[in-house]
Amino acid sequence: MVKPEKLEIFSSTNFVLQVPSSSGTGYLRVLTPSDVSGAYVQGMNDPEVTMWLDGVKNNVQTYEVIVEYVLQNLNDACSVLLGFYLNETLRGTVRLHELDRKERSVTIGIALFDRTLWGLGFGCRLIEAVSAAGFETGLIDRIYAGIDERNLASQRTFEKAGFTATELNAYDYKYGRALKFKKEI
Ligand SMILES: CC(C)(COP(=O)(O)OP(=O)(O)OC[C@H]1O[C@@H](n2cnc3c(N)ncnc32)[C@H](O)[C@@H]1OP(=O)(O)O)[C@@H](O)C(=O)NCCC(=O)NCCS
């Protein structure tokens, strides 16, 4: 069950965020276990998709593991996991997490697991749409993204969506170094 204090506008499983697309109807909505598809499981085991998703690539992503992840996000008051549907097929996810009500910030992550969509502007539009909706909650003034310094595609995509690199090498972690990107109202 979704806790009441969750990021308000996302808290309803009926919430739908339209995503502009010339190649069909695109929208984001909160994922529930019944959304977990074979393509989602396959994508989360695709080395090209998970190259920079360290938590994902170091564990085999079975159907059960992903359902558990969806449930964890549903039950976490500080996270929301949205699925990107294009023409009624789940193509990727955008996640807001680590909501900090005191600092009025949240962190965003994205994985377009349908690689046929890469380079068509969806990543940028999804980040823009979720950022705008996040700000509309009135709960946050800034959104962070931690991006591996070697993940140039993601860095460029976040820059295009209005984020700027604020702290170079802000995160030293066991797999490498990540840059901290930020977008503010
Ligand atoms: C990163 C990701 C979200 C980008 O999505 P996308 O839909 O391909 O990105 P867009 O089409 O919106 O591209 C936005 C900008 O980034 C650039 N870009 C995209 N892929 C690129 C690449 N591989 N190398 C260089 N630039 C790239 C685009 O050219 C565009 O800039 P431009 O308009 O100046 O040309 C997608 O590749 C993905 O999900 N990757 C796997 C998971 C991942 O790495 N997530 C991020 C973790 S921090």
The ligand as an SDF file (V2000), in Angstrom:
LIG
                    3D

 48 50  0  0  0  0  0  0  0  0999 V2000
   21.1790    7.6440  -20.6540 C   0  0  0  0  0  0  0  0  0  0  0  0
   19.8340    7.4710  -21.3720 C   0  0  0  0  0  0  0  0  0  0  0  0
   18.6930    7.7360  -20.4000 C   0  0  0  0  0  0  0  0  0  0  0  0
   19.7880    8.4920  -22.5240 C   0  0  0  0  0  0  0  0  0  0  0  0
   18.5080    8.4080  -23.1200 O   0  0  0  0  0  0  0  0  0  0  0  0
   18.2740    8.7990  -24.6490 P   0  0  0  0  0  0  0  0  0  0  0  0
   16.8290    8.7770  -24.9020 O   0  0  0  0  0  0  0  0  0  0  0  0
   19.1380    7.9560  -25.5070 O   0  0  0  0  0  0  0  0  0  0  0  0
   18.8490   10.2960  -24.6780 O   0  0  0  0  0  0  0  0  0  0  0  0
   18.3410   11.4690  -25.6380 P   0  0  0  0  0  0  0  0  0  0  0  0
   17.9880   10.8910  -26.9750 O   0  0  0  0  0  0  0  0  0  0  0  0
   17.3070   12.2670  -24.9220 O   0  0  0  0  0  0  0  0  0  0  0  0
   19.6660   12.3170  -25.8250 O   0  0  0  0  0  0  0  0  0  0  0  0
   19.9200   13.4970  -25.0880 C   0  0  0  0  0  0  0  0  0  0  0  0
   21.2830   14.0450  -25.4950 C   0  0  0  0  0  0  0  0  0  0  0  0
   22.3110   13.1260  -25.1460 O   0  0  0  0  0  0  0  0  0  0  0  0
   23.0720   12.7740  -26.2930 C   0  0  0  0  0  0  0  0  0  0  0  0
   23.4230   11.3600  -26.2250 N   0  0  0  0  0  0  0  0  0  0  0  0
   22.5900   10.3080  -26.0660 C   0  0  0  0  0  0  0  0  0  0  0  0
   23.3150    9.1470  -26.1050 N   0  0  0  0  0  0  0  0  0  0  0  0
   24.6090    9.5250  -26.2860 C   0  0  0  0  0  0  0  0  0  0  0  0
   25.8280    8.8030  -26.3960 C   0  0  0  0  0  0  0  0  0  0  0  0
   25.8570    7.4730  -26.3210 N   0  0  0  0  0  0  0  0  0  0  0  0
   26.9700    9.4870  -26.5520 N   0  0  0  0  0  0  0  0  0  0  0  0
   26.9780   10.8370  -26.6380 C   0  0  0  0  0  0  0  0  0  0  0  0
   25.8340   11.5980  -26.5330 N   0  0  0  0  0  0  0  0  0  0  0  0
   24.6850   10.9340  -26.3630 C   0  0  0  0  0  0  0  0  0  0  0  0
   22.1330   13.0130  -27.4530 C   0  0  0  0  0  0  0  0  0  0  0  0
   22.8450   13.2030  -28.6630 O   0  0  0  0  0  0  0  0  0  0  0  0
   21.4110   14.2590  -27.0060 C   0  0  0  0  0  0  0  0  0  0  0  0
   22.1930   15.4040  -27.1640 O   0  0  0  0  0  0  0  0  0  0  0  0
   22.0950   16.3170  -28.4990 P   0  0  0  0  0  0  0  0  0  0  0  0
   20.6660   16.6960  -28.6460 O   0  0  0  0  0  0  0  0  0  0  0  0
   23.0160   17.4310  -28.1970 O   0  0  0  0  0  0  0  0  0  0  0  0
   22.5500   15.4770  -29.6400 O   0  0  0  0  0  0  0  0  0  0  0  0
   19.7100    6.0360  -21.9750 C   0  0  0  0  0  0  0  0  0  0  0  0
   20.7840    5.8300  -22.8490 O   0  0  0  0  0  0  0  0  0  0  0  0
   19.6980    4.9360  -20.9360 C   0  0  0  0  0  0  0  0  0  0  0  0
   18.6820    4.6350  -20.3450 O   0  0  0  0  0  0  0  0  0  0  0  0
   20.8900    4.3080  -20.7080 N   0  0  0  0  0  0  0  0  0  0  0  0
   21.0070    3.1590  -19.8090 C   0  0  0  0  0  0  0  0  0  0  0  0
   20.8360    3.4730  -18.3390 C   0  0  0  0  0  0  0  0  0  0  0  0
   21.6560    4.6430  -17.8630 C   0  0  0  0  0  0  0  0  0  0  0  0
   22.8390    4.8040  -18.1360 O   0  0  0  0  0  0  0  0  0  0  0  0
   20.9890    5.4980  -17.0860 N   0  0  0  0  0  0  0  0  0  0  0  0
   21.5730    6.6790  -16.4900 C   0  0  0  0  0  0  0  0  0  0  0  0
   22.2250    6.3260  -15.2210 C   0  0  0  0  0  0  0  0  0  0  0  0
   22.8500    7.8090  -14.4280 S   0  0  0  0  0  0  0  0  0  0  0  0
  1  2  1  0
  2  3  1  0
  2  4  1  0
  2 36  1  0
  4  5  1  0
  5  6  1  0
  6  7  2  0
  6  8  1  0
  6  9  1  0
  9 10  1  0
 10 11  2  0
 10 12  1  0
 10 13  1  0
 13 14  1  0
 14 15  1  0
 15 16  1  0
 15 30  1  0
 16 17  1  0
 17 18  1  0
 17 28  1  0
 18 19  1  0
 18 27  1  0
 19 20  2  0
 20 21  1  0
 21 22  1  0
 21 27  2  0
 22 23  1  0
 22 24  2  0
 24 25  1  0
 25 26  2  0
 26 27  1  0
 28 29  1  0
 28 30  1  0
 30 31  1  0
 31 32  1  0
 32 33  2  0
 32 34  1  0
 32 35  1  0
 36 37  1  0
 36 38  1  0
 38 39  2  0
 38 40  1  0
 40 41  1  0
 41 42  1  0
 42 43  1  0
 43 44  2  0
 43 45  1  0
 45 46  1  0
 46 47  1  0
 47 48  1  0
M  END
$$$$
